[in-house]
Amino acid sequence: WLVCMRRRMRIVFFFGIGMILMKRMYGAELSEQIMIEGGGWISLGTSFADGDAPKEFAPEDPEGEQIDTLKESLGADVFGAIAGATGLDKRPNSLSKDGAKASRHSRLKKSYAIDKTCVTNEQFKQFIRETKYVTEAENFRWSFVLELLASNETMNITDGKDGLGRVESAPWWMAVWGAHWRKPEGPDSSLRGRGKHPVIHVSYNDAKAFCTWAGRRLPTEIEWEVAARGGLEDEPFPWGDADHDTYNRLNSWEGDFPHHNSMRDGYIGTAPVDAYPPNPLGIYNTLGNVWEWTEYDDPSAAQDKRPLRGGSYVDTIDGRFNHALRVSTRMDQTPDSGSANTGFRCASDHQLPSSHSSFPTKKNNQEL
């Protein structure tokens, strides 16, 4: 009986070791991708037709082109009535809370595929294990951490004589020694329980290195926004325009920023990459959770900065704190930047199979 038990224990032991070795050998799988067909017309940017948007959400439009286009399409009488009731013609041109460009319609010329989810800690760990890559935060030996997520010890060190301090204009962001993707809140933190969360503290350069290793690439801004919109036209969110139950749809800040988050959506910091329902195309968490690195649509654009899309867990639906979360939300940062709310997803160029996502043809005014 003892011999049988020993043999059984050996079998179980070796089976367990085998499973561990298999996991180490093959690692986490790459994100499944959604295929999107080119050739159709799409809407991009923030629209003045977003009737519930406060004035400060107005897109940048220094030449007044958006107003002129709207006047022309609606007619002087209709436009005058709307403008008189809403102040549409008096909206500021430079106070966009979502950072978006003015609304425009474009033709999506090329088909492509994009990850259903952001790259996870598990996936990034496999990349590090195989390539021995060192992220820029690890090279710099510090990164930005939100105060509410840091331990008392980390706060004391940061604010002490040997600490790096805080961002003067945004003191809730602390420059923490030893914070990077594997230690997201500093040396006394870990990834335990966060394997399915998006990898953070990654720069554009880090994201691009992962995509190259994976045989993929970063999406362009247009590709990202088309995927984020989920096939919907001229809507602020991937699900339409409803904003009464967003805590069931995305990870954003709810409460008095930066000191209190009610966690109504379930999380203070990052959430798992598939924590909320996908959009109509099957793509998860494009709004909130983490900013996502992308490429400029124009390859000849200046290289000193790179675009991020979608906002993060410190942003809000109503724009009361930080960015307003919209499918058009964007900002630019230097390619070596990274913090506790920056991540990414990959895209790729593929021939479309018989089953794929497509968009309706719509007559518009610009072709890309």
C-alpha positions in Angstrom: 0.0 0.0 0.0 2.8 2.4 0.9 4.6 1.5 -2.3 1.5 2.2 -4.3 1.1 5.5 -2.5 4.7 6.5 -3.2 4.3 5.7 -6.8 1.1 7.6 -7.0 2.8 10.6 -5.3 5.6 10.4 -7.8 3.2 10.4 -10.7 1.3 13.4 -9.3 4.6 15.1 -8.5 6.1 14.6 -12.0 2.8 15.5 -13.6 2.8 18.8 -11.6 6.4 19.4 -12.6 5.6 18.6 -16.2 2.7 21.1 -16.2 5.0 23.8 -14.8 7.7 23.1 -17.4 5.0 23.1 -20.2 3.8 26.5 -19.0 7.3 27.8 -18.9 8.1 26.4 -22.3 5.0 27.7 -24.0 4.2 30.7 -21.8 1.1 32.8 -22.1 -0.6 32.9 -25.4 -0.8 36.1 -27.4 -4.1 37.9 -27.5 -6.7 36.7 -30.0 -7.2 39.3 -32.8 -10.3 40.7 -34.4 -10.1 41.2 -38.2 -11.4 44.5 -39.6 -12.1 45.0 -43.2 -10.9 48.1 -45.0 -12.8 50.0 -47.8 -15.6 51.6 -45.8 -16.1 55.1 -44.6 -15.6 55.8 -40.9 -16.2 58.7 -38.5 -13.3 59.9 -36.2 -12.7 62.5 -33.6 -15.1 64.5 -31.4 -18.3 65.7 -33.0 -20.1 68.9 -32.2 -23.2 66.8 -32.5 -22.4 65.2 -29.1 -25.2 67.2 -27.6 -24.6 66.2 -23.9 -20.9 67.2 -24.0 -20.1 70.3 -22.0 -18.5 73.2 -23.8 -15.0 72.3 -22.5 -15.2 69.0 -24.4 -15.2 71.0 -27.7 -12.5 69.7 -30.1 -9.6 71.9 -31.1 -10.8 73.8 -34.2 -8.7 77.0 -34.3 -9.8 77.9 -37.8 -13.5 77.3 -37.1 -13.8 74.7 -39.9 -16.1 72.5 -37.8 -18.5 75.3 -37.2 -18.5 76.4 -40.9 -19.1 72.8 -42.0 -22.0 72.4 -39.6 -23.5 75.7 -40.7 -23.3 74.6 -44.3 -24.9 71.1 -43.7 -27.7 72.3 -41.4 -28.5 75.6 -43.1 -28.3 79.1 -41.5 -31.8 79.0 -39.9 -31.5 75.6 -38.3 -27.9 76.3 -37.2 -29.0 79.6 -35.7 -31.7 78.0 -33.7 -29.4 75.3 -32.3 -26.6 77.8 -31.6 -29.0 80.1 -29.8 -30.2 77.4 -27.5 -26.9 75.7 -26.8 -24.2 78.2 -27.4 -22.7 75.9 -30.0 -21.0 78.7 -31.9 -19.4 80.0 -28.7 -17.7 76.8 -27.7 -14.0 77.2 -27.0 -11.6 75.8 -29.6 -8.7 74.9 -27.3 -10.1 73.4 -24.1 -10.8 69.9 -25.2 -11.1 67.7 -22.1 -10.6 64.6 -24.2 -7.7 65.9 -26.2 -9.5 64.9 -29.4 -9.2 66.1 -32.9 -12.2 67.7 -34.7 -14.7 65.3 -36.1 -14.0 64.0 -39.7 -15.0 61.2 -42.0 -12.4 59.1 -43.6 -12.0 56.0 -45.7 -10.3 53.0 -44.1 -8.3 51.8 -47.1 -6.5 48.8 -45.6 -7.8 45.7 -43.7 -6.0 44.8 -40.5 -6.3 42.8 -37.3 -6.2 44.1 -33.7 -5.9 42.4 -30.3 -9.1 41.8 -28.4 -7.4 42.9 -25.2 -4.4 44.9 -24.0 -1.2 43.0 -23.5 -1.2 41.3 -20.0 1.4 40.9 -17.4 1.6 37.2 -18.1 2.2 37.9 -21.8 4.8 40.6 -21.1 6.6 38.3 -18.7 7.0 35.7 -21.4 8.5 38.3 -23.7 11.0 39.3 -21.0 11.9 35.7 -20.2 12.7 34.9 -23.9 14.4 38.2 -24.9 15.9 39.4 -21.6 14.6 42.8 -22.6 15.0 45.6 -20.0 12.2 48.2 -20.0 13.0 51.9 -19.9 11.5 52.3 -16.4 13.9 49.6 -15.2 16.8 51.5 -16.9 15.7 54.8 -15.4 15.2 53.0 -12.1 12.0 54.8 -11.3 8.5 55.5 -12.6 5.3 57.4 -11.7 2.9 55.9 -9.2 -0.5 57.2 -8.0 -0.3 58.1 -4.3 -3.5 56.3 -3.4 -2.0 53.0 -4.6 1.3 53.4 -2.9 2.2 52.0 0.6 3.0 54.4 3.5 6.7 53.3 3.3 6.9 54.2 -0.4 5.3 57.6 0.3 7.7 58.3 3.1 10.7 57.3 1.0 9.5 59.4 -2.0 8.9 62.4 0.2 12.1 62.0 2.1 15.5 63.5 1.5 16.6 60.6 -0.8 13.3 60.4 -2.6 12.5 61.8 -6.0 9.4 63.7 -4.9 6.2 64.4 -6.8 5.0 66.2 -9.9 4.6 69.8 -8.8 1.5 70.5 -10.8 0.0 67.1 -10.0 1.3 66.0 -6.5 -0.8 62.8 -6.5 1.7 61.4 -9.0 4.9 60.3 -7.2 8.3 59.5 -8.8 9.0 56.2 -7.1 12.4 54.5 -7.0 12.2 50.9 -8.2 8.7 51.1 -9.8 8.4 49.3 -13.1 6.2 46.7 -14.8 7.0 43.9 -12.3 6.8 46.2 -9.3 3.9 48.5 -10.3 3.6 50.4 -7.0 7.3 50.3 -6.0 9.8 47.8 -4.5 7.3 46.5 -1.9 4.6 45.6 -4.5 4.3 42.6 -6.9 2.1 41.2 -9.7 0.5 38.5 -7.5 -3.1 38.1 -8.6 -2.6 40.5 -11.5 -1.5 38.2 -14.3 -4.5 39.1 -16.4 -4.2 42.8 -15.8 -2.6 45.0 -18.4 1.1 45.5 -18.2 1.9 49.0 -17.1 4.9 51.3 -16.8 5.7 50.6 -20.4 6.9 53.2 -22.9 6.2 53.5 -26.6 9.6 51.9 -27.2 8.8 49.0 -24.8 5.5 48.4 -26.5 7.0 48.4 -29.9 9.7 46.0 -28.8 7.0 43.5 -27.6 5.0 43.9 -30.8 8.1 43.1 -32.9 8.8 40.0 -30.8 5.2 38.9 -31.2 5.3 39.4 -35.0 2.9 42.2 -34.7 3.0 46.0 -34.6 1.3 48.9 -32.8 -2.0 50.1 -34.3 -2.3 53.5 -35.9 -4.6 56.1 -34.3 -7.2 55.5 -37.0 -7.0 51.7 -36.6 -7.3 52.0 -32.8 -10.3 54.4 -33.0 -12.1 52.3 -35.6 -11.8 49.3 -33.3 -12.7 51.2 -30.2 -15.9 52.5 -31.8 -17.1 49.0 -32.5 -18.7 49.9 -35.8 -20.9 52.7 -34.3 -21.1 56.0 -36.1 -20.6 59.4 -34.3 -21.1 58.0 -30.8 -19.0 59.0 -27.7 -18.7 55.5 -26.3 -18.2 52.0 -27.7 -21.8 51.1 -26.7 -23.5 54.3 -27.9 -24.3 57.4 -25.8 -25.7 56.0 -22.5 -23.8 57.3 -19.5 -25.9 56.3 -16.6 -24.3 52.9 -15.9 -20.8 53.3 -17.0 -19.5 51.5 -13.8 -20.7 48.3 -15.5 -18.9 49.1 -18.7 -15.4 50.4 -17.9 -12.8 51.2 -15.3 -12.8 54.9 -14.5 -12.4 57.1 -11.5 -15.5 57.5 -9.4 -15.2 59.7 -6.3 -13.3 62.7 -5.2 -10.0 62.5 -7.1 -7.2 61.9 -6.0 -8.0 60.9 -2.5 -11.1 58.7 -2.8 -12.3 56.1 -5.3 -15.7 54.5 -4.5 -14.7 51.4 -6.5 -18.2 51.2 -7.9 -16.7 49.7 -11.0 -14.9 47.2 -8.8 -11.3 48.6 -9.0 -9.1 51.4 -7.7 -6.2 50.8 -10.1 -6.1 48.5 -13.1 -8.7 45.9 -13.9 -8.3 42.6 -15.8 -8.1 43.2 -19.6 -11.5 41.5 -20.1 -13.2 42.7 -17.0 -16.1 44.4 -18.7 -18.3 43.4 -21.7 -16.7 43.8 -25.1 -17.9 46.3 -27.8 -19.9 45.1 -30.7 -16.8 43.9 -32.5 -15.6 41.8 -29.5 -12.9 44.2 -28.4 -12.4 44.8 -24.7 -11.6 47.9 -22.5 -10.7 50.5 -25.1 -11.9 53.2 -22.7 -10.4 53.6 -19.2 -8.2 51.1 -17.4 -4.9 52.1 -19.2 -3.8 54.5 -21.9 -2.7 52.6 -25.0 0.3 53.5 -27.2 -0.4 53.9 -30.9 1.3 55.2 -34.0 0.6 58.5 -35.8 -1.5 58.0 -38.9 1.1 59.9 -40.9 4.4 58.1 -40.8 6.2 61.4 -41.6 4.9 63.1 -38.4 7.3 64.4 -35.9 9.1 61.6 -33.9 9.6 63.5 -30.7 6.2 62.4 -29.3 3.8 59.5 -29.8 0.0 59.2 -29.4 -1.8 57.4 -26.6 -5.5 56.6 -26.8 -8.5 55.8 -24.6 -7.7 57.3 -21.2 -7.2 55.3 -18.0 -8.5 54.5 -14.5 -7.7 58.1 -13.3 -10.0 59.6 -15.9 -13.7 60.3 -15.7 -16.8 60.0 -17.9 -17.9 63.6 -17.2 -14.5 65.1 -17.4 -14.7 66.5 -13.9 -11.3 65.0 -13.1 -8.5 64.6 -15.7 -9.5 63.5 -19.2 -13.1 62.9 -20.3 -13.4 59.3 -21.5 -14.5 59.1 -25.1 -13.6 56.9 -28.1 -11.8 60.1 -29.3 -9.8 60.6 -26.2 -6.1 61.1 -26.9 -2.8 62.7 -25.8 0.8 62.8 -26.9 3.9 61.8 -24.9 7.6 61.3 -25.5 8.3 57.7 -26.6 10.4 56.9 -23.5 7.6 57.9 -21.1 5.6 55.4 -19.0 3.7 55.4 -15.8 1.3 53.3 -13.7 -1.5 53.8 -16.3 0.2 53.3 -19.6 -0.2 50.0 -21.6 -0.9 48.9 -25.2 -2.4 46.3 -27.5 -1.0 45.1 -30.8 -2.2 45.1 -34.4 -1.1 43.2 -37.5 -1.6 43.1 -41.3 -3.4 40.0 -42.4 -5.5 38.7 -45.2 -9.1 38.5 -44.1 -10.8 35.1 -43.6 -14.4 34.5 -44.5 -15.5 35.7 -41.0 -14.5 39.2 -40.2 -15.7 42.7 -39.1 -16.6 45.3 -41.7 -18.1 48.8 -41.8 -20.8 50.2 -44.0 -19.9 52.3 -47.0 -20.7 56.0 -46.3 -20.1 59.0 -48.6 -17.7 61.4 -47.0 -15.0 63.8 -47.7 -11.6 62.4 -47.0 -9.7 59.2 -48.0 -6.7 57.9 -46.0 
